[in-house]
Amino acid sequence: MRDDTMANCDNPKTGADFEKSVQAFFAKQGVVLTPNFSIPVGASDSKKLRKFDLGSEDPAVLVECKCHSWTVGGNSPSAKLAVWNEALLYFSVVSSRYRNSWLSGKASAKQYLFLIAT
């Protein structure tokens, strides 16, 4: 019985659905966000373009959306946490004019449990 776990092949659609939900939430707040929003990031003068899940220039907002299911056994999902760590690292090297928002969802029976950090 699969309960609230998902196979890896289910995750891209789940992630895309979660991202659309986040985009709709911001739209209701009057903030229109563009998917795959690219800006230059880096700690030195040599910056590279990085795509964030959602973003806007006006207002200056960057959003990373991560939606994962957890293992039934309660194991620490180290690969998933590495993805989170990478996304948060990028937030640390973007221009301070951007408001950074991190949204994490736990997928479970077509419902999302949100963890929001701004």
N, C-alpha and C positions, 0 to 999 in steps of 0.2 A: 504494500500500500504506500502511495507516494505522499500522502498527507500534504504538507505545504512546501515540499522540496521540488526542485525542478531540474531537469537535465540541462546540460550546458547549451544545447541547441535551442532551448526556450528563452534563454537570457537576453539575446539581442532584441527580440520583440518586446519582452517585458521592460527592458531598459528604455526602448523607444516610446512605449506607452507611458512610462513614468515621466520621461522628459516632456512629453506633450502635456501631461497633467500639470507639471510644474510651470510650463510656459503659459498654460491657460490661467493658472493661479495668479501669476504676475500680471497678465493682461487684465484681469479683473481689478487689480490694484492700479491700473493705468500705466504699467510699464510693459512696453512692447519689446520682446527679446527675439533676437535672430539666432537660429540654430547654427552650430559650427562657427561661432564668432571668433575671428582671428585677430590677435594683437601681438606686437613684439614683446617678448619677455626675456629677461636675463639680468644677472647681477652686475654686469659690466657694460661698457659702451657697445660691445658686440652682442646684439640681441637677435633672436630668431623668432619667427612667427610660430605661435602656439594656438591651436584651436581649442576653445572652451565649448562646453556643451551648448550654452546659451549666453548671449551677451548683448550689450547696447552701448552706444557712445553717449546718448543723451536720454536718460541719465546714464552715467558711467557705471555699468553693472556687469559683473561676470558671475556666471553660475555653473557649477559642476553638479551633475545629477548622477548618483550611483544607486542602483537598485539591485540588491542581491538577496538570494535566499540563503538560509543557513542550513547546515547539515543537521540531520535528525539527532545524531549523537551529541550535538553541542560542541563539536570540535572547533578550535580557533581557525577561522578561514584565512590562513596566512597569505595566500595569493591575492585574495580580495582586499585584505588590509594593505598590501603592498601597492595596489592600484589607488587606494584612498590616500596613502602616504605621498605618492607621486603627484596626485592632483593638488594636495595641500602644499607641496613644495612649490608648484607653479604659482599658487596664490602668493607665496612669500616673495616672489621676484617680479611681480607686476607693479605698474605705476600705482602710487598711493591714491591717485584720483579715482580709481575704481573701487566700488563697493563689492566685496567678495561674498558670495553666498554659496554655501555647501548644503546640498540637500541629499539626504540618504533615505532610501525607502526599503523596507523589508517586504518582499512580495509574499502574499499569502492569500490564496483564493480570491484573486481579482481585487484585493484591497491593499492599500499601502499604509504602512506605519511610517510616519515622517520623523526624521531627526534633522533639524534645521540649525545651521550655524552661520552667522553673518559677521 
